[in-house]
Amino acid sequence: MLHSGALAQSKSDSAPQNRDTTAAQQNANPPATQQPAEEDNPPEEDALVAPKVYPFDPLESDRNIRVGNFYMRQRTARGYRAAAGRFEDATKYNPNSAEAFFRLGEAQEKLKNRDAAKAAFEKVVQLAPDSKLGKEAKQKLHGKG
């Protein structure tokens, strides 16, 4: 049987441990922050209407180019618009893709958007001036294509 001195010491020994674990628990579980009121969040902050994020993803860029090429083969205004959208996405997923910009330029040409086509072809020349696509883009910019 424990006498009162031993019992008092065992309680005092466990007290610092309890304080340490309590402090560790408080650090592990920080107090909850108060959420702003609903009227403080404008509707454009809603995830459904947030702008699309385009992380660098060459594989997704290539996929969008393939889908855009499919739409280009339809040879309709609707197909060209769909293709231009896919090629635009491809340029955002991989801003260094000369092919994506070249295809975007072709789609814009078909849609009679000469300024947008010119900008896309200029980007191709900037990215890959000595490549086959760069040379074709130069020809298109100088009216030979």
Phi, psi and omega in degrees: 000138181278141174267170190297330179294317180292322180294319180295320181291320180295325177291320181290328177292322183280340181298313179297324178297318179298320178295320179295315180292325178295317179295319179295320179295322179293323178290323180289328181241083181295155181298145181294136178275149182284130178284140179292155180296156183301324181288345177283340179263106179295157184300332180290349177276354178295138183298332182288333181249006179292148179297147181291139180263136181241086175290155178299117183209088182301328179293319177293324176299312179298321178297317179294325176296315180299316180294319177299320177298322176301313180294324179298324181292346178289337177054041176233160178300320179297318178296319179295321177295316179296318179296316180300320178297318179292318180293324176299314177299319180299322179291333179280324177288330178218089182294355178257010183273104178297324180297317180299316180292322179296313180296322177299317178299317178297316180296318179294325175301313181297329180273004180065025176266079188297320181294317179293320178296316180299315180299319180293317180293324176297323178294323177298314180298322179293318184283319186217070187296330184261001180278170177301316180294323178297318179293318178296321179296320177299318179297317180294323179292330182263011174076021180256004186235000000 
